[in-house]
Amino acid sequence: HNSTNDKNSSAIVIGRGPAINKHDHLKLLSESNYNGNIICCDGKLADALKAGVTPDKFPKFFVTTIDPYPGIVKHYDNPIIDEYGSKIRGIFSILTNPQAVSRARKSGIKIHWLHSLFDYNEGKKSFNQISALMIRAKNHKHGLPAIQTGGNVGTSSWFVGWKILKCSTVSLIGINHGWEEDDSWDTILSHGNNSEISKGIDQNSPVFDKLFTKIYNPDFNCYCILDPLFQFYSMALKEFISRSPDWLTTINATEGGSIFGEKIHSMKFKDFLYKYQN
């Protein structure tokens, strides 16, 4: 990588964590003169377009899909996506559900494929190695670009920003990787298999506190709650950022959530836009 070519290139990852609506980040972005890359997580695509964050205004516009679930098709099934699809480039994992792929294509999105890594590279017995061989084809003699996903589309989008698009600055909005302090337990327990995990555990017990741990974010002076899945997502992304190359600057402009620590520069989104829109 020759970082001198890209020292001014930046990307904004748009996730769907609650802080993005709380702080009106899509409106701020749509009214800005930002000229870098937009990498939108599939679940926030329709909202972003409706808020005026469109490929007409931001031509370097990408959408990412990593999850294999059938439900992903609903993220693409929207008239506003049909309106802008032909100007949006998709970056999809090879495991994406075929219905989601066809719906995205129907809206005009051109898809570029990624291979998602799962395990450590342990040579021939590694699942990464086996799946990499499976996807080599006539037109992809050397296989496909591969990234760690961290288990979710937000972390994958961060990788896309610097590993695929070679941006030297990647900024995050809507990447909470955690619950808000005032989210109801009903909401929290409906996430993934949280209700199974917590069955029969008293909410006042230390075990419950360990499963649904509350942490303080010193950068944004707020608390958030991590369920077991968010503990994994948060830990993975923070570790990936701490190991990232020195030429990369990761800015968390989410203004909430659990992503802070080594090599993570936190700032308000409006300050990021002010600094990077020229």
C-alpha positions, 0 to 999 in steps of 0.5 A: 500500500502506498499511503502517499496517494491516499493521504487525503482520502476518507470514508464515512461508515454509516451504521444503524446504531441509535446515536445516528438518529439521536444526533441527526447525523444523516441530516448533518451529512446531507447538508455538508460538502463532504467529498469522500466515500460513503459506505452505508450498511445495508440496514440504513440504506433506505433511511440514508437516501431518504435523508438526502444522503444520495449518490447524486450528492455523494458519488463515491457511494457504496452499500455493504451486505455481509449477513447470510440471512433471508431477512436481508432482502427487506433492506433492499426492497424499497422504491427509493433504492430503486430510484438510486440503485444504478448509481450505488455500488454494492460490496457483498459477501459471497454468503449473501442470501440469493433473494437479497442479491436479486433484489439489489440487482433489480434496483440497479446496484452493481455488486462487487464480491468479497470473501469473508474470513472465519478462522485463523489461517492454519494452512490446509485445514483452515476453513478460510483456505477451503472456502477461498479455493471454492470461490476461485472461478474462471473470472476470479483466478486468484479468488476474491478480496477477503476481510474479517467481518467481526460478525457484523456489517458495521465492522466489515464496512470499516475494513472495506474503507481502508482495506478495499477502498484504501482510505487513510481516514475512516470515520464511523457514525451509527456504530454503537455496538451497544444498547443505550442506557435507557433502552428497555429490557424488553428491547434488549432481550429481544436481540439475538438469543438474549432471552434464551441466555438470560432465562431464569437468571435474576436481573439483580444478580452479578451473573446478569450484570456480567452478561449485560454489562454496563460500561462508561464511554469516557470519550462521549461521557455516556454509558452503554449496555453490552449484551453477549453479542455486542460484547463480542462485536465491540471487542473484535472491532476495538482489537482490529482497530488497535492492530491496524496500520499506522497510516490509518486514522479511525475516527469514531464520530458516533457520539455514543456506544462502546467503541473507544480506546487504543488508536480510536480518535473520538470527535463530534460528527459536525467537527469531523465534517468541518475538518474533512469536507474541504 
